[in-house]
Amino acid sequence: MTNNDYQKATEKRDELQRKVEDANKQFEPFKEYRNNIGLLPDWIKNSGLYYRIQLDYNEKFKDLQDFNTVYVKKYKKEIEADRRSRLQEVI
């Protein structure tokens, strides 16, 4: 494993994370319908639009989960080294 492979994998992870964040932003219009404990009414959750947005989000989130499962195992040492270097920058 080279550093270049790790950088490409990190870029891929960041891209997948951005896709999840973009899919999550599609839920914004529904926030105004949430009740006092944060739940959406059933008529919204059963709508076709909400269902399609939820499917899209779930698909992108699953892609990120699957990627992270392999990424964390394969690049464990590199991830730890990055964390240590960021910690040293703070201190």
PDB file with one MODEL, atoms N, CA, C and O in Angstrom:
MODEL        1
ATOM      1  N   MET A   1       0.851  -1.190   0.000  1.00  0.00           N
ATOM      2  CA  MET A   1       0.000   0.000   0.000  1.00  0.00           C
ATOM      3  C   MET A   1       0.883   1.235   0.000  1.00  0.00           C
ATOM      4  O   MET A   1       1.771   1.400   0.837  1.00  0.00           O
ATOM      5  N   THR A   2       0.614   2.070  -0.942  1.00  0.00           N
ATOM      6  CA  THR A   2       1.383   3.298  -1.016  1.00  0.00           C
ATOM      7  C   THR A   2       0.582   4.450  -0.466  1.00  0.00           C
ATOM      8  O   THR A   2      -0.631   4.366  -0.272  1.00  0.00           O
ATOM      9  N   ASN A   3       1.294   5.526  -0.222  1.00  0.00           N
ATOM     10  CA  ASN A   3       0.647   6.738   0.265  1.00  0.00           C
ATOM     11  C   ASN A   3      -0.343   7.261  -0.776  1.00  0.00           C
ATOM     12  O   ASN A   3      -1.381   7.825  -0.430  1.00  0.00           O
ATOM     13  N   ASN A   4      -0.009   7.069  -2.056  1.00  0.00           N
ATOM     14  CA  ASN A   4      -0.885   7.512  -3.135  1.00  0.00           C
ATOM     15  C   ASN A   4      -2.223   6.761  -3.095  1.00  0.00           C
ATOM     16  O   ASN A   4      -3.278   7.356  -3.316  1.00  0.00           O
ATOM     17  N   ASP A   5      -2.175   5.449  -2.812  1.00  0.00           N
ATOM     18  CA  ASP A   5      -3.401   4.660  -2.686  1.00  0.00           C
ATOM     19  C   ASP A   5      -4.259   5.189  -1.536  1.00  0.00           C
ATOM     20  O   ASP A   5      -5.478   5.312  -1.659  1.00  0.00           O
ATOM     21  N   TYR A   6      -3.608   5.495  -0.431  1.00  0.00           N
ATOM     22  CA  TYR A   6      -4.325   6.023   0.727  1.00  0.00           C
ATOM     23  C   TYR A   6      -4.966   7.373   0.404  1.00  0.00           C
ATOM     24  O   TYR A   6      -6.104   7.627   0.797  1.00  0.00           O
ATOM     25  N   GLN A   7      -4.250   8.230  -0.303  1.00  0.00           N
ATOM     26  CA  GLN A   7      -4.806   9.534  -0.671  1.00  0.00           C
ATOM     27  C   GLN A   7      -6.010   9.374  -1.593  1.00  0.00           C
ATOM     28  O   GLN A   7      -7.015  10.067  -1.428  1.00  0.00           O
ATOM     29  N   LYS A   8      -5.914   8.468  -2.558  1.00  0.00           N
ATOM     30  CA  LYS A   8      -7.048   8.229  -3.465  1.00  0.00           C
ATOM     31  C   LYS A   8      -8.241   7.675  -2.697  1.00  0.00           C
ATOM     32  O   LYS A   8      -9.380   8.072  -2.942  1.00  0.00           O
ATOM     33  N   ALA A   9      -7.981   6.758  -1.770  1.00  0.00           N
ATOM     34  CA  ALA A   9      -9.060   6.191  -0.968  1.00  0.00           C
ATOM     35  C   ALA A   9      -9.696   7.264  -0.077  1.00  0.00           C
ATOM     36  O   ALA A   9     -10.912   7.274   0.115  1.00  0.00           O
ATOM     37  N   THR A  10      -8.879   8.154   0.458  1.00  0.00           N
ATOM     38  CA  THR A  10      -9.405   9.236   1.289  1.00  0.00           C
ATOM     39  C   THR A  10     -10.256  10.192   0.456  1.00  0.00           C
ATOM     40  O   THR A  10     -11.296  10.663   0.919  1.00  0.00           O
ATOM     41  N   GLU A  11      -9.821  10.478  -0.763  1.00  0.00           N
ATOM     42  CA  GLU A  11     -10.620  11.326  -1.655  1.00  0.00           C
ATOM     43  C   GLU A  11     -11.949  10.659  -1.995  1.00  0.00           C
ATOM     44  O   GLU A  11     -12.984  11.323  -2.048  1.00  0.00           O
ATOM     45  N   LYS A  12     -11.919   9.361  -2.222  1.00  0.00           N
ATOM     46  CA  LYS A  12     -13.145   8.612  -2.506  1.00  0.00           C
ATOM     47  C   LYS A  12     -14.077   8.657  -1.301  1.00  0.00           C
ATOM     48  O   LYS A  12     -15.285   8.835  -1.455  1.00  0.00           O
ATOM     49  N   ARG A  13     -13.517   8.495  -0.093  1.00  0.00           N
ATOM     50  CA  ARG A  13     -14.329   8.572   1.124  1.00  0.00           C
ATOM     51  C   ARG A  13     -14.967   9.950   1.262  1.00  0.00           C
ATOM     52  O   ARG A  13     -16.144  10.064   1.603  1.00  0.00           O
ATOM     53  N   ASP A  14     -14.185  10.997   0.996  1.00  0.00           N
ATOM     54  CA  ASP A  14     -14.707  12.358   1.089  1.00  0.00           C
ATOM     55  C   ASP A  14     -15.816  12.595   0.071  1.00  0.00           C
ATOM     56  O   ASP A  14     -16.805  13.267   0.363  1.00  0.00           O
ATOM     57  N   GLU A  15     -15.643  12.042  -1.122  1.00  0.00           N
ATOM     58  CA  GLU A  15     -16.670  12.174  -2.165  1.00  0.00           C
ATOM     59  C   GLU A  15     -17.961  11.479  -1.737  1.00  0.00           C
ATOM     60  O   GLU A  15     -19.049  12.034  -1.896  1.00  0.00           O
ATOM     61  N   LEU A  16     -17.842  10.275  -1.198  1.00  0.00           N
ATOM     62  CA  LEU A  16     -19.025   9.562  -0.726  1.00  0.00           C
ATOM     63  C   LEU A  16     -19.685  10.298   0.432  1.00  0.00           C
ATOM     64  O   LEU A  16     -20.911  10.334   0.528  1.00  0.00           O
ATOM     65  N   GLN A  17     -18.881  10.882   1.309  1.00  0.00           N
ATOM     66  CA  GLN A  17     -19.425  11.649   2.429  1.00  0.00           C
ATOM     67  C   GLN A  17     -20.198  12.873   1.926  1.00  0.00           C
ATOM     68  O   GLN A  17     -21.264  13.195   2.450  1.00  0.00           O
ATOM     69  N   ARG A  18     -19.659  13.548   0.912  1.00  0.00           N
ATOM     70  CA  ARG A  18     -20.364  14.706   0.322  1.00  0.00           C
ATOM     71  C   ARG A  18     -21.695  14.277  -0.290  1.00  0.00           C
ATOM     72  O   ARG A  18     -22.687  14.998  -0.187  1.00  0.00           O
ATOM     73  N   LYS A  19     -21.718  13.113  -0.924  1.00  0.00           N
ATOM     74  CA  LYS A  19     -22.969  12.620  -1.506  1.00  0.00           C
ATOM     75  C   LYS A  19     -24.011  12.363  -0.427  1.00  0.00           C
ATOM     76  O   LYS A  19     -25.190  12.661  -0.616  1.00  0.00           O
ATOM     77  N   VAL A  20     -23.582  11.811   0.699  1.00  0.00           N
ATOM     78  CA  VAL A  20     -24.502  11.573   1.818  1.00  0.00           C
ATOM     79  C   VAL A  20     -25.015  12.907   2.354  1.00  0.00           C
ATOM     80  O   VAL A  20     -26.206  13.047   2.631  1.00  0.00           O
ATOM     81  N   GLU A  21     -24.129  13.882   2.501  1.00  0.00           N
ATOM     82  CA  GLU A  21     -24.539  15.196   2.999  1.00  0.00           C
ATOM     83  C   GLU A  21     -25.512  15.871   2.027  1.00  0.00           C
ATOM     84  O   GLU A  21     -26.484  16.491   2.459  1.00  0.00           O
ATOM     85  N   ASP A  22     -25.259  15.754   0.727  1.00  0.00           N
ATOM     86  CA  ASP A  22     -26.171  16.330  -0.267  1.00  0.00           C
ATOM     87  C   ASP A  22     -27.530  15.643  -0.226  1.00  0.00           C
ATOM     88  O   ASP A  22     -28.565  16.302  -0.323  1.00  0.00           O
ATOM     89  N   ALA A  23     -27.529  14.323  -0.082  1.00  0.00           N
ATOM     90  CA  ALA A  23     -28.793  13.590   0.014  1.00  0.00           C
ATOM     91  C   ALA A  23     -29.540  13.991   1.274  1.00  0.00           C
ATOM     92  O   ALA A  23     -30.768  14.074   1.265  1.00  0.00           O
ATOM     93  N   ASN A  24     -28.820  14.239   2.352  1.00  0.00           N
ATOM     94  CA  ASN A  24     -29.448  14.649   3.606  1.00  0.00           C
ATOM     95  C   ASN A  24     -30.096  16.026   3.485  1.00  0.00           C
ATOM     96  O   ASN A  24     -31.114  16.292   4.123  1.00  0.00           O
ATOM     97  N   LYS A  25     -29.511  16.898   2.672  1.00  0.00           N
ATOM     98  CA  LYS A  25     -30.067  18.239   2.486  1.00  0.00           C
ATOM     99  C   LYS A  25     -31.432  18.201   1.806  1.00  0.00           C
ATOM    100  O   LYS A  25     -32.200  19.158   1.905  1.00  0.00           O
ATOM    101  N   GLN A  26     -31.737  17.110   1.119  1.00  0.00           N
ATOM    102  CA  GLN A  26     -33.039  16.989   0.458  1.00  0.00           C
ATOM    103  C   GLN A  26     -34.182  16.903   1.470  1.00  0.00           C
ATOM    104  O   GLN A  26     -35.341  17.122   1.118  1.00  0.00           O
ATOM    105  N   PHE A  27     -33.860  16.585   2.716  1.00  0.00           N
ATOM    106  CA  PHE A  27     -34.876  16.505   3.768  1.00  0.00           C
ATOM    107  C   PHE A  27     -35.237  17.873   4.350  1.00  0.00           C
ATOM    108  O   PHE A  27     -36.195  17.979   5.115  1.00  0.00           O
ATOM    109  N   GLU A  28     -34.492  18.912   4.002  1.00  0.00           N
ATOM    110  CA  GLU A  28     -34.704  20.249   4.568  1.00  0.00           C
ATOM    111  C   GLU A  28     -36.154  20.741   4.468  1.00  0.00           C
ATOM    112  O   GLU A  28     -36.669  21.262   5.457  1.00  0.00           O
ATOM    113  N   PRO A  29     -36.834  20.603   3.327  1.00  0.00           N
ATOM    114  CA  PRO A  29     -38.206  21.130   3.245  1.00  0.00           C
ATOM    115  C   PRO A  29     -39.175  20.493   4.234  1.00  0.00           C
ATOM    116  O   PRO A  29     -40.224  21.068   4.526  1.00  0.00           O
ATOM    117  N   PHE A  30     -38.845  19.335   4.743  1.00  0.00           N
ATOM    118  CA  PHE A  30     -39.748  18.640   5.654  1.00  0.00           C
ATOM    119  C   PHE A  30     -39.568  19.057   7.107  1.00  0.00           C
ATOM    120  O   PHE A  30     -40.373  18.677   7.957  1.00  0.00           O
ATOM    121  N   LYS A  31     -38.531  19.829   7.412  1.00  0.00           N
ATOM    122  CA  LYS A  31     -38.253  20.201   8.803  1.00  0.00           C
ATOM    123  C   LYS A  31     -39.392  20.992   9.430  1.00  0.00           C
ATOM    124  O   LYS A  31     -39.653  20.856  10.625  1.00  0.00           O
ATOM    125  N   GLU A  32     -40.058  21.800   8.656  1.00  0.00           N
ATOM    126  CA  GLU A  32     -41.124  22.629   9.220  1.00  0.00           C
ATOM    127  C   GLU A  32     -42.329  21.811   9.673  1.00  0.00           C
ATOM    128  O   GLU A  32     -43.165  22.306  10.429  1.00  0.00           O
ATOM    129  N   TYR A  33     -42.424  20.570   9.219  1.00  0.00           N
ATOM    130  CA  TYR A  33     -43.556  19.719   9.588  1.00  0.00           C
ATOM    131  C   TYR A  33     -43.271  18.850  10.804  1.00  0.00           C
ATOM    132  O   TYR A  33     -44.152  18.120  11.259  1.00  0.00           O
ATOM    133  N   ARG A  34     -42.073  18.914  11.330  1.00  0.00           N
ATOM    134  CA  ARG A  34     -41.735  18.087  12.498  1.00  0.00           C
ATOM    135  C   ARG A  34     -42.503  18.572  13.727  1.00  0.00           C
ATOM    136  O   ARG A  34     -42.717  19.770  13.914  1.00  0.00           O
ATOM    137  N   ASN A  35     -42.912  17.615  14.557  1.00  0.00           N
ATOM    138  CA  ASN A  35     -43.628  17.989  15.775  1.00  0.00           C
ATOM    139  C   ASN A  35     -42.628  18.327  16.874  1.00  0.00           C
ATOM    140  O   ASN A  35     -41.425  18.395  16.621  1.00  0.00           O
ATOM    141  N   ASN A  36     -43.119  18.540  18.090  1.00  0.00           N
ATOM    142  CA  ASN A  36     -42.258  19.015  19.178  1.00  0.00           C
ATOM    143  C   ASN A  36     -41.194  18.008  19.616  1.00  0.00           C
ATOM    144  O   ASN A  36     -40.238  18.386  20.292  1.00  0.00           O
ATOM    145  N   ILE A  37     -41.340  16.739  19.248  1.00  0.00           N
ATOM    146  CA  ILE A  37     -40.297  15.762  19.577  1.00  0.00           C
ATOM    147  C   ILE A  37     -39.499  15.354  18.333  1.00  0.00           C
ATOM    148  O   ILE A  37     -38.715  14.407  18.381  1.00  0.00           O
ATOM    149  N   GLY A  38     -39.697  16.056  17.242  1.00  0.00           N
ATOM    150  CA  GLY A  38     -38.882  15.863  16.056  1.00  0.00           C
ATOM    151  C   GLY A  38     -39.365  14.825  15.060  1.00  0.00           C
ATOM    152  O   GLY A  38     -38.648  14.493  14.116  1.00  0.00           O
ATOM    153  N   LEU A  39     -40.572  14.308  15.257  1.00  0.00           N
ATOM    154  CA  LEU A  39     -41.095  13.289  14.351  1.00  0.00           C
ATOM    155  C   LEU A  39     -41.925  13.916  13.235  1.00  0.00           C
ATOM    156  O   LEU A  39     -42.570  14.948  13.421  1.00  0.00           O
ATOM    157  N   LEU A  40     -41.892  13.271  12.075  1.00  0.00           N
ATOM    158  CA  LEU A  40     -42.696  13.719  10.945  1.00  0.00           C
ATOM    159  C   LEU A  40     -44.054  13.021  10.971  1.00  0.00           C
ATOM    160  O   LEU A  40     -44.156  11.871  11.397  1.00  0.00           O
ATOM    161  N   PRO A  41     -45.088  13.711  10.519  1.00  0.00           N
ATOM    162  CA  PRO A  41     -46.403  13.058  10.432  1.00  0.00           C
ATOM    163  C   PRO A  41     -46.371  11.916   9.409  1.00  0.00           C
ATOM    164  O   PRO A  41     -45.575  11.928   8.470  1.00  0.00           O
ATOM    165  N   ASP A  42     -47.241  10.944   9.608  1.00  0.00           N
ATOM    166  CA  ASP A  42     -47.279   9.789   8.718  1.00  0.00           C
ATOM    167  C   ASP A  42     -47.613  10.164   7.283  1.00  0.00           C
ATOM    168  O   ASP A  42     -47.121   9.522   6.355  1.00  0.00           O
ATOM    169  N   TRP A  43     -48.435  11.184   7.076  1.00  0.00           N
ATOM    170  CA  TRP A  43     -48.813  11.536   5.711  1.00  0.00           C
ATOM    171  C   TRP A  43     -47.602  12.011   4.905  1.00  0.00           C
ATOM    172  O   TRP A  43     -47.578  11.868   3.683  1.00  0.00           O
ATOM    173  N   ILE A  44     -46.610  12.569   5.574  1.00  0.00           N
ATOM    174  CA  ILE A  44     -45.381  12.968   4.872  1.00  0.00           C
ATOM    175  C   ILE A  44     -44.508  11.743   4.635  1.00  0.00           C
ATOM    176  O   ILE A  44     -44.001  11.549   3.531  1.00  0.00           O
ATOM    177  N   LYS A  45     -44.329  10.918   5.659  1.00  0.00           N
ATOM    178  CA  LYS A  45     -43.475   9.734   5.518  1.00  0.00           C
ATOM    179  C   LYS A  45     -44.026   8.762   4.485  1.00  0.00           C
ATOM    180  O   LYS A  45     -43.264   7.995   3.897  1.00  0.00           O
ATOM    181  N   ASN A  46     -45.325   8.777   4.254  1.00  0.00           N
ATOM    182  CA  ASN A  46     -45.948   7.881   3.277  1.00  0.00           C
ATOM    183  C   ASN A  46     -46.038   8.487   1.881  1.00  0.00           C
ATOM    184  O   ASN A  46     -46.507   7.831   0.951  1.00  0.00           O
ATOM    185  N   SER A  47     -45.597   9.725   1.729  1.00  0.00           N
ATOM    186  CA  SER A  47     -45.666  10.362   0.409  1.00  0.00           C
ATOM    187  C   SER A  47     -44.585   9.803  -0.515  1.00  0.00           C
ATOM    188  O   SER A  47     -43.534   9.353  -0.059  1.00  0.00           O
ATOM    189  N   GLY A  48     -44.857   9.839  -1.808  1.00  0.00           N
ATOM    190  CA  GLY A  48     -43.917   9.338  -2.801  1.00  0.00           C
ATOM    191  C   GLY A  48     -42.615  10.111  -2.814  1.00  0.00           C
ATOM    192  O   GLY A  48     -41.542   9.522  -2.951  1.00  0.00           O
ATOM    193  N   LEU A  49     -42.699  11.427  -2.673  1.00  0.00           N
ATOM    194  CA  LEU A  49     -41.501  12.264  -2.694  1.00  0.00           C
ATOM    195  C   LEU A  49     -40.583  11.913  -1.525  1.00  0.00           C
ATOM    196  O   LEU A  49     -39.385  11.698  -1.714  1.00  0.00           O
ATOM    197  N   TYR A  50     -41.138  11.856  -0.336  1.00  0.00           N
ATOM    198  CA  TYR A  50     -40.325  11.526   0.835  1.00  0.00           C
ATOM    199  C   TYR A  50     -39.718  10.133   0.696  1.00  0.00           C
ATOM    200  O   TYR A  50     -38.561   9.919   1.058  1.00  0.00           O
ATOM    201  N   TYR A  51     -40.492   9.194   0.175  1.00  0.00           N
ATOM    202  CA  TYR A  51     -40.018   7.825  -0.011  1.00  0.00           C
ATOM    203  C   TYR A  51     -38.817   7.786  -0.957  1.00  0.00           C
ATOM    204  O   TYR A  51     -37.836   7.096  -0.678  1.00  0.00           O
ATOM    205  N   ARG A  52     -38.885   8.519  -2.074  1.00  0.00           N
ATOM    206  CA  ARG A  52     -37.778   8.555  -3.034  1.00  0.00           C
ATOM    207  C   ARG A  52     -36.537   9.200  -2.419  1.00  0.00           C
ATOM    208  O   ARG A  52     -35.419   8.729  -2.627  1.00  0.00           O
ATOM    209  N   ILE A  53     -36.738  10.274  -1.664  1.00  0.00           N
ATOM    210  CA  ILE A  53     -35.606  10.936  -1.003  1.00  0.00           C
ATOM    211  C   ILE A  53     -34.978   9.991   0.015  1.00  0.00           C
ATOM    212  O   ILE A  53     -33.754   9.911   0.114  1.00  0.00           O
ATOM    213  N   GLN A  54     -35.798   9.285   0.763  1.00  0.00           N
ATOM    214  CA  GLN A  54     -35.299   8.344   1.766  1.00  0.00           C
ATOM    215  C   GLN A  54     -34.521   7.208   1.102  1.00  0.00           C
ATOM    216  O   GLN A  54     -33.466   6.810   1.596  1.00  0.00           O
ATOM    217  N   LEU A  55     -35.031   6.687  -0.008  1.00  0.00           N
ATOM    218  CA  LEU A  55     -34.322   5.623  -0.727  1.00  0.00           C
ATOM    219  C   LEU A  55     -32.971   6.107  -1.233  1.00  0.00           C
ATOM    220  O   LEU A  55     -31.970   5.397  -1.125  1.00  0.00           O
ATOM    221  N   ASP A  56     -32.944   7.307  -1.782  1.00  0.00           N
ATOM    222  CA  ASP A  56     -31.694   7.882  -2.288  1.00  0.00           C
ATOM    223  C   ASP A  56     -30.689   8.053  -1.152  1.00  0.00           C
ATOM    224  O   ASP A  56     -29.519   7.699  -1.297  1.00  0.00           O
ATOM    225  N   TYR A  57     -31.138   8.588  -0.039  1.00  0.00           N
ATOM    226  CA  TYR A  57     -30.270   8.776   1.114  1.00  0.00           C
ATOM    227  C   TYR A  57     -29.743   7.430   1.620  1.00  0.00           C
ATOM    228  O   TYR A  57     -28.547   7.283   1.873  1.00  0.00           O
ATOM    229  N   ASN A  58     -30.631   6.459   1.764  1.00  0.00           N
ATOM    230  CA  ASN A  58     -30.225   5.141   2.265  1.00  0.00           C
ATOM    231  C   ASN A  58     -29.193   4.488   1.356  1.00  0.00           C
ATOM    232  O   ASN A  58     -28.250   3.857   1.833  1.00  0.00           O
ATOM    233  N   GLU A  59     -29.372   4.638   0.054  1.00  0.00           N
ATOM    234  CA  GLU A  59     -28.433   4.067  -0.904  1.00  0.00           C
ATOM    235  C   GLU A  59     -27.048   4.693  -0.763  1.00  0.00           C
ATOM    236  O   GLU A  59     -26.041   3.986  -0.724  1.00  0.00           O
ATOM    237  N   LYS A  60     -27.006   6.005  -0.687  1.00  0.00           N
ATOM    238  CA  LYS A  60     -25.721   6.704  -0.563  1.00  0.00           C
ATOM    239  C   LYS A  60     -25.067   6.418   0.786  1.00  0.00           C
ATOM    240  O   LYS A  60     -23.847   6.270   0.864  1.00  0.00           O
ATOM    241  N   PHE A  61     -25.858   6.341   1.834  1.00  0.00           N
ATOM    242  CA  PHE A  61     -25.323   6.038   3.157  1.00  0.00           C
ATOM    243  C   PHE A  61     -24.756   4.621   3.194  1.00  0.00           C
ATOM    244  O   PHE A  61     -23.700   4.391   3.783  1.00  0.00           O
ATOM    245  N   LYS A  62     -25.444   3.681   2.575  1.00  0.00           N
ATOM    246  CA  LYS A  62     -24.968   2.304   2.521  1.00  0.00           C
ATOM    247  C   LYS A  62     -23.660   2.218   1.736  1.00  0.00           C
ATOM    248  O   LYS A  62     -22.757   1.475   2.123  1.00  0.00           O
ATOM    249  N   ASP A  63     -23.548   2.968   0.640  1.00  0.00           N
ATOM    250  CA  ASP A  63     -22.297   3.006  -0.123  1.00  0.00           C
ATOM    251  C   ASP A  63     -21.143   3.485   0.759  1.00  0.00           C
ATOM    252  O   ASP A  63     -20.051   2.916   0.731  1.00  0.00           O
ATOM    253  N   LEU A  64     -21.395   4.533   1.538  1.00  0.00           N
ATOM    254  CA  LEU A  64     -20.369   5.059   2.438  1.00  0.00           C
ATOM    255  C   LEU A  64     -20.016   4.033   3.516  1.00  0.00           C
ATOM    256  O   LEU A  64     -18.839   3.839   3.819  1.00  0.00           O
ATOM    257  N   GLN A  65     -21.008   3.387   4.086  1.00  0.00           N
ATOM    258  CA  GLN A  65     -20.752   2.363   5.104  1.00  0.00           C
ATOM    259  C   GLN A  65     -19.902   1.229   4.547  1.00  0.00           C
ATOM    260  O   GLN A  65     -18.933   0.801   5.174  1.00  0.00           O
ATOM    261  N   ASP A  66     -20.270   0.749   3.367  1.00  0.00           N
ATOM    262  CA  ASP A  66     -19.529  -0.353   2.753  1.00  0.00           C
ATOM    263  C   ASP A  66     -18.087   0.045   2.480  1.00  0.00           C
ATOM    264  O   ASP A  66     -17.164  -0.730   2.727  1.00  0.00           O
ATOM    265  N   PHE A  67     -17.899   1.250   1.973  1.00  0.00           N
ATOM    266  CA  PHE A  67     -16.553   1.732   1.691  1.00  0.00           C
ATOM    267  C   PHE A  67     -15.739   1.859   2.976  1.00  0.00           C
ATOM    268  O   PHE A  67     -14.587   1.430   3.033  1.00  0.00           O
ATOM    269  N   ASN A  68     -16.347   2.452   4.008  1.00  0.00           N
ATOM    270  CA  ASN A  68     -15.639   2.651   5.275  1.00  0.00           C
ATOM    271  C   ASN A  68     -15.248   1.333   5.942  1.00  0.00           C
ATOM    272  O   ASN A  68     -14.222   1.259   6.619  1.00  0.00           O
ATOM    273  N   THR A  69     -16.052   0.309   5.754  1.00  0.00           N
ATOM    274  CA  THR A  69     -15.730  -0.993   6.317  1.00  0.00           C
ATOM    275  C   THR A  69     -14.376  -1.484   5.809  1.00  0.00           C
ATOM    276  O   THR A  69     -13.561  -1.990   6.579  1.00  0.00           O
ATOM    277  N   VAL A  70     -14.148  -1.330   4.518  1.00  0.00           N
ATOM    278  CA  VAL A  70     -12.886  -1.758   3.909  1.00  0.00           C
ATOM    279  C   VAL A  70     -11.784  -0.737   4.183  1.00  0.00           C
ATOM    280  O   VAL A  70     -10.654  -1.101   4.512  1.00  0.00           O
ATOM    281  N   TYR A  71     -12.124   0.533   4.045  1.00  0.00           N
ATOM    282  CA  TYR A  71     -11.152   1.630   4.178  1.00  0.00           C
ATOM    283  C   TYR A  71     -10.470   1.611   5.541  1.00  0.00           C
ATOM    284  O   TYR A  71      -9.246   1.710   5.624  1.00  0.00           O
ATOM    285  N   VAL A  72     -11.243   1.486   6.596  1.00  0.00           N
ATOM    286  CA  VAL A  72     -10.694   1.546   7.957  1.00  0.00           C
ATOM    287  C   VAL A  72      -9.779   0.355   8.229  1.00  0.00           C
ATOM    288  O   VAL A  72      -8.753   0.495   8.893  1.00  0.00           O
ATOM    289  N   LYS A  73     -10.148  -0.807   7.720  1.00  0.00           N
ATOM    290  CA  LYS A  73      -9.312  -1.993   7.934  1.00  0.00           C
ATOM    291  C   LYS A  73      -8.031  -1.922   7.110  1.00  0.00           C
ATOM    292  O   LYS A  73      -6.950  -2.247   7.602  1.00  0.00           O
ATOM    293  N   LYS A  74      -8.156  -1.500   5.872  1.00  0.00           N
ATOM    294  CA  LYS A  74      -7.012  -1.506   4.963  1.00  0.00           C
ATOM    295  C   LYS A  74      -5.986  -0.426   5.307  1.00  0.00           C
ATOM    296  O   LYS A  74      -4.783  -0.644   5.160  1.00  0.00           O
ATOM    297  N   TYR A  75      -6.453   0.732   5.761  1.00  0.00           N
ATOM    298  CA  TYR A  75      -5.568   1.878   5.999  1.00  0.00           C
ATOM    299  C   TYR A  75      -5.496   2.262   7.474  1.00  0.00           C
ATOM    300  O   TYR A  75      -5.357   3.440   7.805  1.00  0.00           O
ATOM    301  N   LYS A  76      -5.590   1.286   8.347  1.00  0.00           N
ATOM    302  CA  LYS A  76      -5.605   1.559   9.786  1.00  0.00           C
ATOM    303  C   LYS A  76      -4.371   2.346  10.231  1.00  0.00           C
ATOM    304  O   LYS A  76      -4.495   3.324  10.968  1.00  0.00           O
ATOM    305  N   LYS A  77      -3.205   1.935   9.798  1.00  0.00           N
ATOM    306  CA  LYS A  77      -1.965   2.604  10.214  1.00  0.00           C
ATOM    307  C   LYS A  77      -1.913   4.037   9.699  1.00  0.00           C
ATOM    308  O   LYS A  77      -1.505   4.945  10.422  1.00  0.00           O
ATOM    309  N   GLU A  78      -2.323   4.240   8.456  1.00  0.00           N
ATOM    310  CA  GLU A  78      -2.298   5.585   7.876  1.00  0.00           C
ATOM    311  C   GLU A  78      -3.292   6.510   8.574  1.00  0.00           C
ATOM    312  O   GLU A  78      -2.999   7.683   8.804  1.00  0.00           O
ATOM    313  N   ILE A  79      -4.458   5.982   8.907  1.00  0.00           N
ATOM    314  CA  ILE A  79      -5.470   6.784   9.611  1.00  0.00           C
ATOM    315  C   ILE A  79      -4.947   7.200  10.980  1.00  0.00           C
ATOM    316  O   ILE A  79      -5.098   8.352  11.384  1.00  0.00           O
ATOM    317  N   GLU A  80      -4.333   6.261  11.689  1.00  0.00           N
ATOM    318  CA  GLU A  80      -3.769   6.587  13.004  1.00  0.00           C
ATOM    319  C   GLU A  80      -2.658   7.623  12.891  1.00  0.00           C
ATOM    320  O   GLU A  80      -2.560   8.520  13.729  1.00  0.00           O
ATOM    321  N   ALA A  81      -1.821   7.509  11.864  1.00  0.00           N
ATOM    322  CA  ALA A  81      -0.746   8.482  11.661  1.00  0.00           C
ATOM    323  C   ALA A  81      -1.323   9.873  11.373  1.00  0.00           C
ATOM    324  O   ALA A  81      -0.814  10.871  11.883  1.00  0.00           O
ATOM    325  N   ASP A  82      -2.373   9.940  10.567  1.00  0.00           N
ATOM    326  CA  ASP A  82      -3.028  11.227  10.284  1.00  0.00           C
ATOM    327  C   ASP A  82      -3.592  11.846  11.556  1.00  0.00           C
ATOM    328  O   ASP A  82      -3.440  13.044  11.792  1.00  0.00           O
ATOM    329  N   ARG A  83      -4.236  11.033  12.366  1.00  0.00           N
ATOM    330  CA  ARG A  83      -4.809  11.535  13.622  1.00  0.00           C
ATOM    331  C   ARG A  83      -3.726  12.064  14.554  1.00  0.00           C
ATOM    332  O   ARG A  83      -3.884  13.116  15.174  1.00  0.00           O
ATOM    333  N   ARG A  84      -2.625  11.323  14.644  1.00  0.00           N
ATOM    334  CA  ARG A  84      -1.521  11.780  15.490  1.00  0.00           C
ATOM    335  C   ARG A  84      -0.944  13.093  14.979  1.00  0.00           C
ATOM    336  O   ARG A  84      -0.645  13.986  15.772  1.00  0.00           O
ATOM    337  N   SER A  85      -0.783  13.221  13.667  1.00  0.00           N
ATOM    338  CA  SER A  85      -0.210  14.459  13.119  1.00  0.00           C
ATOM    339  C   SER A  85      -1.148  15.644  13.333  1.00  0.00           C
ATOM    340  O   SER A  85      -0.689  16.751  13.613  1.00  0.00           O
ATOM    341  N   ARG A  86      -2.452  15.424  13.206  1.00  0.00           N
ATOM    342  CA  ARG A  86      -3.411  16.518  13.463  1.00  0.00           C
ATOM    343  C   ARG A  86      -3.407  16.904  14.929  1.00  0.00           C
ATOM    344  O   ARG A  86      -3.538  18.081  15.263  1.00  0.00           O
ATOM    345  N   LEU A  87      -3.259  15.923  15.808  1.00  0.00           N
ATOM    346  CA  LEU A  87      -3.191  16.208  17.239  1.00  0.00           C
ATOM    347  C   LEU A  87      -1.946  17.017  17.565  1.00  0.00           C
ATOM    348  O   LEU A  87      -2.004  17.940  18.378  1.00  0.00           O
ATOM    349  N   GLN A  88      -0.828  16.686  16.947  1.00  0.00           N
ATOM    350  CA  GLN A  88       0.406  17.432  17.172  1.00  0.00           C
ATOM    351  C   GLN A  88       0.294  18.879  16.703  1.00  0.00           C
ATOM    352  O   GLN A  88       0.898  19.775  17.293  1.00  0.00           O
ATOM    353  N   GLU A  89      -0.482  19.107  15.640  1.00  0.00           N
ATOM    354  CA  GLU A  89      -0.687  20.479  15.144  1.00  0.00           C
ATOM    355  C   GLU A  89      -1.467  21.309  16.159  1.00  0.00           C
ATOM    356  O   GLU A  89      -1.228  22.509  16.291  1.00  0.00           O
ATOM    357  N   VAL A  90      -2.388  20.687  16.868  1.00  0.00           N
ATOM    358  CA  VAL A  90      -3.213  21.384  17.846  1.00  0.00           C
ATOM    359  C   VAL A  90      -2.410  21.713  19.093  1.00  0.00           C
ATOM    360  O   VAL A  90      -2.584  22.772  19.695  1.00  0.00           O
ATOM    361  N   ILE A  91      -1.545  20.812  19.468  1.00  0.00           N
ATOM    362  CA  ILE A  91      -0.761  20.992  20.698  1.00  0.00           C
ATOM    363  C   ILE A  91       0.332  21.937  20.456  1.00  0.00           C
ATOM    364  O   ILE A  91       1.110  22.227  21.365  1.00  0.00           O
TER     365      ILE A  91
ENDMDL
END
